[in-house]
Every structure is written in structure tokens, then in C-alpha cells.
Amino acid sequence: MLVDEKGPGGNAPTPDDPAARMRLHALDAWVRDVEVLTDAPRLRKILYDGAREGGALVVGEEFHVFPNGAVTGVLVLAQSHLSIHTWPEHALANVDLLSYGELCGEDVLRSVCEGLGAERSRLVCLPRAGG
């Protein structure tokens, strides 16, 4: 079977179950000023600010700058992870957040969009299996 929304023991999560609040947020943000997309320290601050706005606890991080200046960064969260991949040649940042429990993904990504100076964005949110 390809789709089975029941967890272990054959039970689907209830709305009060923290596993029912696990979400994958995928954000595409097109920016006005492409310089932000190659500024790793600024991107790090933007992700940390977003994590704080959404109530996340950061427990680790890794950032890498590529030869063309593009940046990939990941914050490891107690509630999962927040990552960014930049494409300066397209004025685009892809941001992914896997959130769990009380973390407010919308607040995280709103803050990230503001920090990036996004002129246009697209957000997709998918429920994820938990438990």
C-alpha cells in the first residue's frame, strides 16, 4: 500500500497528539537584493531570528559557501530543522522547515521572508507522519 495514514498499532494520530502537528514547510523566496543570498553571516542571523520568532530551540548549525557565493545553511532544532539554499543567479532562496509540536512554522517563515527582503514568495505546507 502506498498511502497509509495510520501509525504503529494501526491508529491515526489524533489532533491533540503532537505527531499530528508535524509539518514540512517549503518556502521559495525571490529577493530584491541578491547580495543577501551570498552573505553567510547575514543569512545565519536571518535563520536564527526566524527560529526565535517561532519559538524554536537551536541545538546546532552548519553553513557552507560555494565558489559562486551561494550558501547552504542548516539549523538543527530541538523541534527538527530549518535550512536555506540560495541561488543568487535566480535571486532565489529555498527554505525548508520541518516543525514539530508547539513550533509556529508560519512565524518562522514570515520572519525569514522579511529578513531576506522577499518581493515574492510561495509557501507549501505538508503534514508529516509522526510517532
N, C-alpha and C positions, 0 to 999 in steps of 0.2 A: 504494500500500500504506500503510495507516495505522500499522502496527506493524512495525518492522524493527529488531531489536536489534543488527544488525551495524554497525560503524563504517566509516570510509573504507577502501576496499580490500576491503570485504566480510567483514572479520574481527570477531568479537565480542571484547570485552576479556577478558583472562584474569584470574584472581583476583589475580595479582601486579602487574597493570597499575594504576597509581594512578587511572586513569579508572574502574576498576571500584569504587573506594571513594568515588565522588562520590555524596552523599546529600542529599536535601532533607528536613529535619526541620520539621514543622509542629506547634507546641505551642499548645494552648488552656489557659490557667491562670485559674481562678476564685480570687479572693483574699478573705481575711477582712477586711482593712483597705483600703478603696478609696482612701484618701489616697495610698498608694504609686503609684497609677495616674495621679496628677496632679502628681507630684513629679519633674520632669525631671532635676534633678541626681542624685537617688537612683536613678532608672531608668538613667541613664548609668553610674553606679557598678556597678549590678547587671549590666549587659551587659558592662562591662569585666572584672568579676570572673569572669563565666562564660567569656568568651573566654580569659582567663588559665588558668582551670581546665582547659579543653580543649586548651590548647597552641596557641592561635591568635595570630597576629601582626596587631595592629590597625594599619592604614595610613591610615585616615581616618574621619570621622564627620559626621553631620548629625542634629540634633534639632529638632523643631518642636512648639510647644504651641498647641493650638486654643482658640478662645474658651470652650468648655465645660471646659477644663482637660485634655482628653485629649492624649496625647503620641504622636507617631510619632518613632522614633529608628532610625538605621541606623549600624552599624559596618561599614566596609569592611575586609575581612580579606585578608591575603595569600592565604588559602585560600578566599575568596569573600565572603560577607556574613552578618551577624546583624542582624535587625530586630525591632522591637517596635511594636505598635499597641495603644493602650489604649482601653478602653470603660468609663469609670467608672460610667456608668448601668447597666451589666450586671455590674459587679465582675469584668471580664474583661480579660485581656491575651492578644493573639495574638502569638506569637513564631515567626519563621522563621529557619532556619539552613541555608544551602547550604554543605556541607562537602566538602572535597577532601583526599585524601592522608591524612596522619597525624593530622589534627584529630579529636579524640574528641567527637563531637556529643552523646553521652549525658552526658558530664561537663559540657559547656557548659550543657545544658538543665536538668540536675539543680541546678546552681548557681543558674541563673536562677530556677527554681521556689522554691528555698529563699530567695533574696533577695526575691522577691515575697511570700513568706508564703502560697503557694498552699494552699488547703484541698482543692482538687480539680483534676486536670489530665488532659488527653488528648494523647497524642503519636502522630503518624503519621510514618513514615519511608519515603521512596520512593527507590529508586535512580534516579540521573540519568545521562543519556548523557554521555560524555566523549570527548575525543580525536577 
